[in-house]
Amino acid sequence: MPIEPPIRDAVAAIVGAGNVLTGADLAPYVTDWRDRYHGRAVLVARPGTAAEVAAVVRLCSDRGIPVVPQGGNTGLCGAATPDASGTAIVLRLDRMNRIRSVSRLDGTVEVEAGCVLQAVQAAAEAAGMFFPLSLGAEGSCQVGGNIATNAGGTAVLRYGPMRDLVLGLEVVLPDGTLCDWLTPLRKNNTGYDLKQLFVGSEGTLGIITAAVLKVFPRPAQTATAMVTLDGPEQALTLLESLRAALGDRLSSFEVLNRAQVEIVLEQTEAVAMPFAAPAPWYVLIEATDTLDRYDLREALENLLAEALDAGTIGDAVVPGSAAQAAALWKVRHSVSEGNRKAGYGVTHDTAVPLRHQAAFVRAVERRLAAEFPDGRLLMVGHMGDGNIHVIQMLGAAQAATEQGRDAAAARINRIVDEETLRLHGSISAEHGIGQTNKRRLLEARGEADVALMRAIKSAVDRKLLFNPGKVFDMAPPAGRGAH
């Protein structure tokens, strides 16, 4: 029988020799951006078309080679990092970065999965439309990864997470089948909505190669403000009053505690706060409107004046220009980079019902302060949609060794998860499960839910070759690997 060519040659025959990386060139693709997870890979393949993706996947399926899909590699849970076995191929889609079309009438943009998020925003803008997904990594994260992790960002309050923005997908299944579900339809009731299986699947069921996404009319006016206040209780009071007055015009309501702002100021250049004195908590607010029949900025100013008179907030700044507003957003978007530079933090991605937000914050503050008096407790997030990120920065002694970090993380997770589940919340609102949260997933969702997830995985990925070791563990067939 004929001898199969080495895997590198076989992949190169599909994608071109220049689009196969091995050896020292693998380094950026086998480590996550926070340097928390490190793996190994046979090679990195960079296909340029969906047909090439399908061909590489069929090759891997035939030879029993695991596949790790990777977008911009900006995730926080290690979902895009291969394991240490060195048997997997990393599949990068950065060459597949075309904006295929923008339809103002359908209200859609069709893009390839390797498009950087910022490029999608710019394409919508050029067509007089607006794509609302926005997050700190938007200059490097890719749309395929945004979909695979069901990214949230700062505008979920008005527009929803990525799941709500996806109308159609093009997907390569683990056996190499190319599924074309690229449709602009808002209504399609023909059986199961298969595309939704892949939104938030973290590369465990297949690889997304293109998408049809919703775009919206470009706002005619935007009003931004930052306010100071004493705590989450006042923030929720303010949120309720703003939503009652502004309705769906309120698109962002982002909170940061004092410790989080201090870290951003310490670790990030060209960032400043507009207030003379520090405050316990800050809220960044944005409202937009497609109509210009009344002055949205004036309306927001009047609402904040009422909140000042009521004692709900301590101070407020309403920028008078787009540049000043961008300076406020730079504080929020610098959080991830600032935290990475500041040291080792145990990060959480909690969502709890709004009515329980203040109770969650106060309970976590109290319990973590008691157990980690030498650390810094940061809180930041999208309070408007119930999502608060708790980041416990470890003291130098705890962070010095892997054993110390692991022990501290276990204690922190226990505290945060107990309070989250007690208040009927979720341990992951937008970051996903990846490698970080596999053990916590079972506790949070229970045996029945995870068993159903495993059944879906087994049905779609019969050889268990796609992104093994992510979300939950499943025993692979014996004897697989590259040859």
Secondary structure as GFF3:
##gff-version 3
##sequence-region A 1 483
A	DSSP	alpha_helix	7	15	.	.	.	ID=ss1
A	DSSP	three_ten_helix	17	19	.	.	.	ID=ss2
A	DSSP	beta_strand	20	21	.	.	.	ID=ss3
A	DSSP	three_ten_helix	23	29	.	.	.	ID=ss4
A	DSSP	beta_strand	43	45	.	.	.	ID=ss5
A	DSSP	alpha_helix	50	63	.	.	.	ID=ss6
A	DSSP	beta_strand	67	70	.	.	.	ID=ss7
A	DSSP	beta_strand	89	92	.	.	.	ID=ss8
A	DSSP	beta_strand	99	103	.	.	.	ID=ss9
A	DSSP	beta_strand	108	112	.	.	.	ID=ss10
A	DSSP	alpha_helix	117	126	.	.	.	ID=ss11
A	DSSP	beta_strand	129	130	.	.	.	ID=ss12
A	DSSP	alpha_helix	143	148	.	.	.	ID=ss13
A	DSSP	alpha_helix	156	159	.	.	.	ID=ss14
A	DSSP	alpha_helix	162	165	.	.	.	ID=ss15
A	DSSP	beta_strand	166	172	.	.	.	ID=ss16
A	DSSP	beta_strand	178	181	.	.	.	ID=ss17
A	DSSP	alpha_helix	195	198	.	.	.	ID=ss18
A	DSSP	beta_strand	207	214	.	.	.	ID=ss19
A	DSSP	beta_strand	216	217	.	.	.	ID=ss20
A	DSSP	beta_strand	221	229	.	.	.	ID=ss21
A	DSSP	alpha_helix	232	246	.	.	.	ID=ss22
A	DSSP	three_ten_helix	247	249	.	.	.	ID=ss23
A	DSSP	beta_strand	250	257	.	.	.	ID=ss24
A	DSSP	alpha_helix	258	267	.	.	.	ID=ss25
A	DSSP	beta_strand	281	289	.	.	.	ID=ss26
A	DSSP	alpha_helix	296	310	.	.	.	ID=ss27
A	DSSP	beta_strand	315	317	.	.	.	ID=ss28
A	DSSP	alpha_helix	322	333	.	.	.	ID=ss29
A	DSSP	alpha_helix	335	342	.	.	.	ID=ss30
A	DSSP	beta_strand	345	347	.	.	.	ID=ss31
A	DSSP	beta_strand	350	351	.	.	.	ID=ss32
A	DSSP	three_ten_helix	354	356	.	.	.	ID=ss33
A	DSSP	alpha_helix	357	371	.	.	.	ID=ss34
A	DSSP	beta_strand	376	382	.	.	.	ID=ss35
A	DSSP	three_ten_helix	383	385	.	.	.	ID=ss36
A	DSSP	beta_strand	387	393	.	.	.	ID=ss37
A	DSSP	alpha_helix	396	399	.	.	.	ID=ss38
A	DSSP	alpha_helix	402	422	.	.	.	ID=ss39
A	DSSP	alpha_helix	438	445	.	.	.	ID=ss40
A	DSSP	alpha_helix	447	460	.	.	.	ID=ss41
###
